[in-house]
Amino acid sequence: MKNQWIAFLCCIAFLAAACSAEDKKEETADTSTTDSLSEEEAWPTPSPQEDSRPTQVRMDIAMEAMEDRWTAIENAENAKIEQLEVIIKDVPYIEGFKNTTLLDRIDRKKKELQKARFNRETIAQAKVMDAYDKLLEEIEAHLKELSETTVDIERFPTVHKALQDFLQSANQDAILRRDYQEAVQAYNKIIAEEKEELNRLGESYSNLKPKVVFNYSDDIAM
């Protein structure tokens, strides 16, 4: 009887080992199959879908984005003038400051900048944008000189912040102008491709005209 139990247990162990080996073989086969697939085949990228929202909805969103981004540009340009006014007004009170000639140059450039200010139509004129951006570069150079030659200017937080904000505005300008360009391009695309639907929506949409984008003489948009 004892021998029969031993034989029975040996048989069970053999069958269990055989099943385990078969499972591992199948698992290995599955893994190797997945490995042999490209990443794209194993994890397919969803194909982009067309925007299914109604034309009116998409146009309203495009117009709102355009307005918001243009407002951001206007606010940034207004901030530049305010920063320069703070510098021009407060720097003379810094103890030991004597470079009034440099401050006068900054004041003159500020007034030139105000006169050269672009709008939503003149941004398409490379001559206007080149002149405006050149003025910004000249003012930046004057401000860097002011920062380097004014002793302990960082001890005067209002002046120092205005100066640093202006010097860092070039990067912000590039982002704001790019964002506005993208909004205008989305708006113009709807006008170009869905004119019939816009006409059907009535005068407030059928009379919409394409908008211009920033233009520069070197053809490089910021």
ABEGO torsion letter per residue (X at the ends): XAAAAAAAAAAAAAAAAAAAAAAAAAAAAAAAAAAABBAAAABBBBBBBBBABBAAAAAAAAAAAAAAAAAAAAAAAAAAAAAAAAAAAAAAABBGBABAAAAAAAAAAAAAAAAABBBAAAAABAAAAAAAAAAAAAAAAAAAAAAAABBGAAABAAAAAAAAAAAAAAAAAAAAAAAAAAAAAAAAAAAAAAAAAAAAAEAAAAABBBBBBBBBAAGBBX
